[in-house]
Amino acid sequence: MKNRRKFIIGIILVIWLAFFITDFSLAKVNKSPIFAIPIVMYKDGGSTEYYGLGYKVIKYVDLTVERGTEVIKIDFGTWLMRFSPPEQD
């Protein structure tokens, strides 16, 4: 019984790590996460907060007349991370 419990906890940990590493890697190259769910969408051009299993991804988008929508940056952190768009030039 004890070995079965360790096995199940190990499988859950491996799945969580796969989700976390995949979404973290995508955030580093300014791509939207796959395993996190979009919860909040702001009316500033499409900035979105995504919630995953213990982490949060915020995608900041700028809307311009010349270029249309453009991803400025993507932040990756805990659920306590606050939305704070970067300053525009």
N, C-alpha and C positions, 0 to 999 in steps of 0.2 A: 504493500500500500504506500509506503514511504517513497519507494523508487518511482512509482507512478506519479505521485505529486510533484517530485523533482523534475520528472520528464515534462509534465504539463507546464510547469513554471518556466522551464527552459525553452519550450516551444513558444510560449507567449512572449518571452524576452527577445527571442530571435526575430519574431514577427515585428515587435515594436521597434527594434533596432533597424530593421529593413525599412520600415516606414520613415523613421527619423532620419536615417542617412540619405535616403532617396530625396526627401523634401529639402534637407539641408543642402545637398549637392545642387539641386535645381535652384535654390535661392541664391547660391554663390554665382551662378551664371545668368541671373535675372530672368528666370523662368517661373511660371506659376507652379505651386505644389500639386502633386497628384493625390496624396492621401489625406490632405487637410481639407476641411469643408469650409466654403465661403459663408461667413455669417453676417458680416456687416459690409455694405457697399456705400461709399461716400459719393456725394454729388459734385465732386471736383474734377471729374474726367474719368472716373472709374476706379479710384483707389479702393482696395478691398482688404479686409481682415479675414484670414483663414485660420481655423482652429484645428489642430491635430491632437493626438493622444499625448498631452502634457507639453505641447509646444504651440507657438503661434507664429504665423507668417503674415507680414503686412507688405502689400504691394502698393507702392506709391506711383500714381499715374498722373501725368500732366496733359492737359488738353490745350492745344494751340491751333490757331487758324492755319498756319503754314504747314505744319507737319501732322496735324490730327492728334490722336492719342499716342503717348510715348511713355514707356515705363522709365521712371527716374531711378528708382532703386527698390530693392527688396530687403526687408529686415527679418531676421529669424531670432526668436527668443522664447521666453516663458509666457504663460497666459497673462502675467501681470504687466507685460510690455504695453506701453501706451502709444496711441497714434500720434505721431509728431512729424508732419511733412517737412522735408528739407526746404531750406530757404531758396527762393528763385533769384536768378541774376537779373 
